[in-house]
Amino acid sequence: MANYGRNFEFLAAPHARERKGRFFNDEGASIPIGAPVLASGGASNALDMAPVALATTAQDRPAAGQGGIAVFEYAPNAFAGDDPVLTVYSDKDTIDDQAAIQLVSGTNIKVRFRNTPASSTFLNTRDYVGRVMVDGINLATPTVIVGDFLTPGVGDDTSGYCAETSTASEAWLVVTKVDADRDECEAQMAF
């Protein structure tokens, strides 16, 4: 497994061919790791990387190499200046604006999304902002069930980055497990 913060992890990690590089975050704001993104077709940056933006609203699966899940792997020097006892990998779970990213897609990839509470404090030392990754699993009776399709959602921490759809052509992921007690959803990529 490969954990990328409190809200996203790979259960079946992508192979090298399923990780497309040479992209950068052109959203104008940070993007959570694990959020759906699309190549935006804008101008390349100085390093000749293609821009991507957050995918919002239900939409058909993109063509291969034009969309997927955004992944960013922090280098060890990203933690310079942070308290090594208090700061761990899960504290860095977003992709900064203009940062280089990987666009991940492939039908062998399985992921886990985890919704986190609206706010939480850890040992009275740090506050964490809550995040809804999948709308519909954070309910007493989830509306998302095994076999449902997930497509890009509203695209914010409150309403979610993924949402259920009944339209097969809009299926970016297929739900394989829902755990309402843990606010988790496991899904297999559909492209």
C-alpha positions as CSV (number, residue, x, y, z in Angstrom):
1,M,0.0,0.0,0.0
2,A,1.1,3.6,-0.6
3,N,-0.4,6.2,1.7
4,Y,-0.6,9.8,0.6
5,G,-1.9,11.6,3.6
6,R,-5.0,11.2,5.7
7,N,-7.5,11.1,2.8
8,F,-6.0,8.9,0.0
9,E,-4.0,5.8,-0.5
10,F,-3.3,3.2,-3.1
11,L,-4.4,-0.4,-2.3
12,A,-3.0,-1.7,-5.6
13,A,-0.3,0.8,-6.6
14,P,0.2,1.9,-10.2
15,H,3.1,0.6,-12.2
16,A,5.4,3.0,-13.9
17,R,3.4,2.9,-17.2
18,E,0.3,4.0,-15.3
19,R,2.0,7.1,-13.9
20,K,2.2,9.9,-16.5
21,G,4.7,12.6,-15.8
22,R,5.4,16.0,-17.3
23,F,2.3,17.6,-15.9
24,F,1.9,20.5,-13.5
25,N,-0.9,21.9,-11.3
26,D,-2.4,24.9,-13.1
27,E,-5.4,25.2,-10.9
28,G,-4.4,28.5,-9.2
29,A,-4.7,26.8,-5.8
30,S,-3.6,23.5,-4.2
31,I,-5.2,20.3,-5.2
32,P,-5.6,17.3,-2.7
33,I,-3.6,14.3,-3.6
34,G,-6.0,11.7,-5.0
35,A,-8.4,14.2,-6.6
36,P,-9.5,13.7,-10.2
37,V,-7.8,16.0,-12.7
38,L,-7.8,16.7,-16.4
39,A,-5.2,18.0,-18.9
40,S,-6.4,21.6,-19.4
41,G,-4.9,22.2,-22.8
42,G,-3.3,25.4,-21.6
43,A,0.2,26.6,-22.2
44,S,3.1,24.5,-21.1
45,N,5.3,25.8,-18.3
46,A,9.1,26.7,-18.6
47,L,9.9,23.0,-18.1
48,D,7.6,22.0,-21.0
49,M,5.1,20.3,-18.7
50,A,1.4,20.2,-19.7
51,P,-1.1,21.9,-17.3
52,V,-3.8,20.0,-15.5
53,A,-6.8,21.3,-13.5
54,L,-9.2,19.8,-11.0
55,A,-12.0,17.9,-12.7
56,T,-15.3,19.1,-11.4
57,T,-18.9,18.0,-12.2
58,A,-19.8,14.6,-13.6
59,Q,-18.2,14.0,-17.0
60,D,-17.2,11.1,-19.2
61,R,-13.9,9.3,-18.6
62,P,-11.1,11.1,-20.4
63,A,-8.9,9.6,-23.1
64,A,-5.8,7.8,-21.9
65,G,-3.2,10.2,-20.7
66,Q,-5.6,13.1,-20.5
67,G,-7.0,12.6,-17.0
68,G,-6.7,10.6,-13.9
69,I,-5.9,10.9,-10.2
70,A,-3.4,13.6,-9.2
71,V,-0.3,12.3,-7.2
72,F,2.6,14.3,-5.8
73,E,5.5,12.7,-3.9
74,Y,7.2,15.1,-1.5
75,A,11.0,15.0,-1.6
76,P,12.8,14.7,1.7
77,N,13.8,18.4,1.5
78,A,10.1,19.4,1.6
79,F,10.2,18.7,5.3
80,A,13.1,21.2,5.9
81,G,12.2,23.6,8.6
82,D,9.4,21.3,10.0
83,D,9.6,19.8,13.4
84,P,10.6,16.2,12.6
85,V,8.7,14.9,15.7
86,L,5.4,16.7,14.8
87,T,5.5,16.6,11.0
88,V,4.9,13.4,9.2
89,Y,4.1,12.5,5.6
90,S,0.3,12.7,6.2
91,D,0.6,16.4,7.0
92,K,1.5,17.1,3.4
93,D,-1.5,15.9,1.5
94,T,-2.0,18.6,-1.2
95,I,-0.2,19.6,-4.4
96,D,0.8,23.2,-4.5
97,D,-0.1,25.5,-7.4
98,Q,2.5,25.2,-10.2
99,A,4.0,22.0,-8.7
100,A,4.9,19.1,-11.0
101,I,2.5,16.1,-10.6
102,Q,1.9,12.6,-11.8
103,L,-1.4,11.8,-13.6
104,V,-2.3,8.3,-12.6
105,S,-4.8,6.0,-14.4
106,G,-5.1,2.3,-15.2
107,T,-7.6,-0.5,-14.6
108,N,-5.3,-2.3,-12.3
109,I,-5.2,0.5,-9.8
110,K,-7.2,0.3,-6.6
111,V,-7.6,3.2,-4.2
112,R,-9.0,4.1,-0.8
113,F,-10.6,7.5,-0.2
114,R,-11.2,8.6,3.4
115,N,-13.4,11.5,4.5
116,T,-12.1,13.3,7.6
117,P,-14.1,15.3,10.1
118,A,-14.9,19.0,9.6
119,S,-12.1,19.9,12.0
120,S,-9.9,18.0,14.4
121,T,-7.1,18.7,16.8
122,F,-4.3,16.3,17.5
123,L,-2.9,16.4,21.1
124,N,-3.9,20.1,21.4
125,T,-1.0,20.9,19.1
126,R,-2.3,20.9,15.6
127,D,-5.5,21.6,13.9
128,Y,-6.5,19.6,10.8
129,V,-9.0,20.8,8.2
130,G,-11.6,18.3,7.3
131,R,-12.0,17.0,3.8
132,V,-14.8,15.1,2.0
133,M,-13.2,13.0,-0.8
134,V,-16.3,11.1,-1.8
135,D,-19.8,12.6,-1.2
136,G,-22.3,10.2,0.1
137,I,-20.2,8.0,2.4
138,N,-20.2,10.5,5.2
139,L,-23.8,9.8,6.1
140,A,-25.4,7.5,8.7
141,T,-26.8,5.5,5.8
142,P,-24.4,6.0,2.9
143,T,-25.8,6.6,-0.6
144,V,-22.7,5.2,-2.2
145,I,-22.8,1.4,-2.3
146,V,-20.6,-1.4,-3.8
147,G,-20.9,-1.4,-7.6
148,D,-21.6,2.3,-7.9
149,F,-19.6,4.4,-10.3
150,L,-17.6,7.4,-9.1
151,T,-17.1,10.5,-11.3
152,P,-15.7,14.0,-10.5
153,G,-17.7,15.8,-7.9
154,V,-18.1,19.5,-6.9
155,G,-14.4,19.7,-6.2
156,D,-14.1,21.1,-2.7
157,D,-13.4,19.9,0.8
158,T,-17.1,20.3,1.8
159,S,-19.0,18.7,-1.1
160,G,-16.4,16.2,-2.2
161,Y,-14.0,15.6,-5.1
162,C,-15.8,12.4,-6.2
163,A,-19.5,11.7,-6.5
164,E,-21.6,8.7,-7.4
165,T,-23.1,8.4,-10.9
166,S,-25.3,5.8,-12.6
167,T,-24.0,6.7,-16.1
168,A,-21.4,4.1,-17.1
169,S,-19.5,6.5,-19.5
170,E,-18.9,8.8,-16.6
171,A,-17.4,6.1,-14.4
172,W,-13.8,7.1,-13.5
173,L,-13.9,4.5,-10.6
174,V,-16.0,1.6,-9.5
175,V,-16.8,1.2,-5.8
176,T,-15.6,-2.1,-4.3
177,K,-16.1,-1.4,-0.6
178,V,-17.8,1.2,1.6
179,D,-17.2,1.5,5.4
180,A,-19.5,4.1,6.8
181,D,-18.1,3.7,10.3
182,R,-14.6,4.7,9.1
183,D,-15.9,7.1,6.4
184,E,-14.0,5.2,3.8
185,C,-14.6,4.1,0.2
186,E,-12.5,1.7,-1.8
187,A,-12.6,1.8,-5.6
188,Q,-11.0,0.4,-8.7
189,M,-10.1,2.7,-11.6
190,A,-12.2,2.2,-14.7
191,F,-9.8,3.5,-17.3
